[in-house]
Amino acid sequence: MTTRSKIGQVPRFLLVISYKQGNFQISDLDRQIKLESEMDDLAIRSVNDYTINLDNLLGKLKKHKNRIEELNLVVDDDIRFTANQAVYVGAEIVDAFKQLGVSVNIQDYY
């Protein structure tokens, strides 16, 4: 359902984790992602104004990698990520997730 508050918003990144055990869940993953920009927060207007740092997220996933069956990613082509001191654009980020040693799939954006 699209509401007025969602008009103009575009989903950029979705991570779906399938666990080996149904009763396990890694919490607070959203707090492991950092928006980085040289601009003031209020000046950010487009995806070109920032990168998303996934180092902490990848670290937390690595800590629990033997409990993860697979990772499924949906990634906007324009989003820029940093991880492991490298820059990735769009679906290139799958390479950083594959370094965890778990199955990683990239899903169609729409």
C-alpha positions in Angstrom: 0.0 0.0 0.0 1.3 3.4 -1.0 0.5 6.2 1.4 1.1 9.9 0.9 4.0 9.8 3.4 5.8 7.2 1.1 5.4 9.2 -2.2 8.9 9.8 -3.6 10.6 7.3 -1.4 12.5 4.5 -3.2 13.7 1.3 -1.4 17.5 1.0 -1.9 18.6 -2.1 0.0 16.9 -5.1 1.5 18.7 -8.0 3.3 16.7 -11.2 3.9 18.4 -13.7 6.1 17.4 -17.4 6.2 18.6 -19.1 9.3 19.4 -22.8 9.7 17.3 -22.9 12.9 13.9 -21.3 12.8 14.0 -20.0 16.4 17.2 -18.0 15.9 17.4 -14.3 14.9 20.2 -11.7 14.9 18.8 -8.5 16.4 19.5 -4.9 15.8 21.0 -5.3 12.3 19.6 -1.9 11.3 21.8 -0.3 13.9 24.9 -1.9 12.2 24.5 0.3 9.1 26.1 3.7 8.9 25.2 6.5 6.5 28.4 8.4 5.6 28.6 11.7 3.9 30.8 14.8 3.8 27.6 16.8 3.7 25.4 18.0 6.5 22.5 15.6 7.0 19.9 18.2 6.0 21.8 18.9 2.7 21.6 15.3 1.5 19.3 15.2 -1.5 20.3 12.1 -3.6 22.0 8.8 -3.4 25.1 10.4 -4.9 25.5 12.4 -1.6 26.3 9.5 0.6 27.6 5.9 1.0 26.4 3.2 3.3 29.1 1.6 5.4 28.4 -2.0 6.0 31.5 -3.0 8.1 29.6 -3.4 11.4 26.8 -5.3 9.7 29.2 -7.7 8.0 31.1 -8.2 11.3 27.9 -9.1 13.1 26.9 -11.5 10.3 30.3 -13.1 10.3 30.0 -13.7 14.1 26.9 -15.8 13.4 27.7 -17.2 10.0 27.3 -20.8 11.1 23.7 -20.1 11.9 22.9 -18.6 8.5 21.5 -20.7 5.7 21.6 -18.0 3.1 21.4 -14.3 2.4 19.2 -12.7 -0.2 19.9 -9.1 -1.3 17.8 -6.7 -3.2 19.9 -3.7 -4.2 19.3 -0.5 -6.1 21.8 0.0 -8.9 22.6 3.6 -7.8 23.4 3.0 -4.2 27.1 3.1 -3.1 28.4 1.0 -0.2 31.7 0.8 1.7 32.9 -2.4 3.2 36.3 -3.8 4.1 37.9 -0.5 2.9 36.4 -0.9 -0.6 33.6 0.9 -2.5 30.8 -1.1 -4.2 28.1 0.2 -6.4 24.7 -1.5 -6.6 24.9 -5.3 -6.8 28.7 -5.3 -6.6 28.1 -5.4 -2.8 27.3 -9.1 -3.1 31.1 -9.7 -3.3 31.5 -8.3 0.3 28.8 -10.6 1.6 30.2 -13.6 -0.2 33.4 -13.2 1.8 31.4 -14.3 4.8 31.4 -17.9 3.4 27.6 -18.3 3.3 25.3 -18.6 0.3 24.4 -15.2 -1.1 21.8 -14.5 -3.8 20.9 -11.2 -5.5 17.2 -10.8 -6.2 15.6 -8.6 -8.9 14.9 -5.1 -7.7 11.3 -5.0 -8.9 
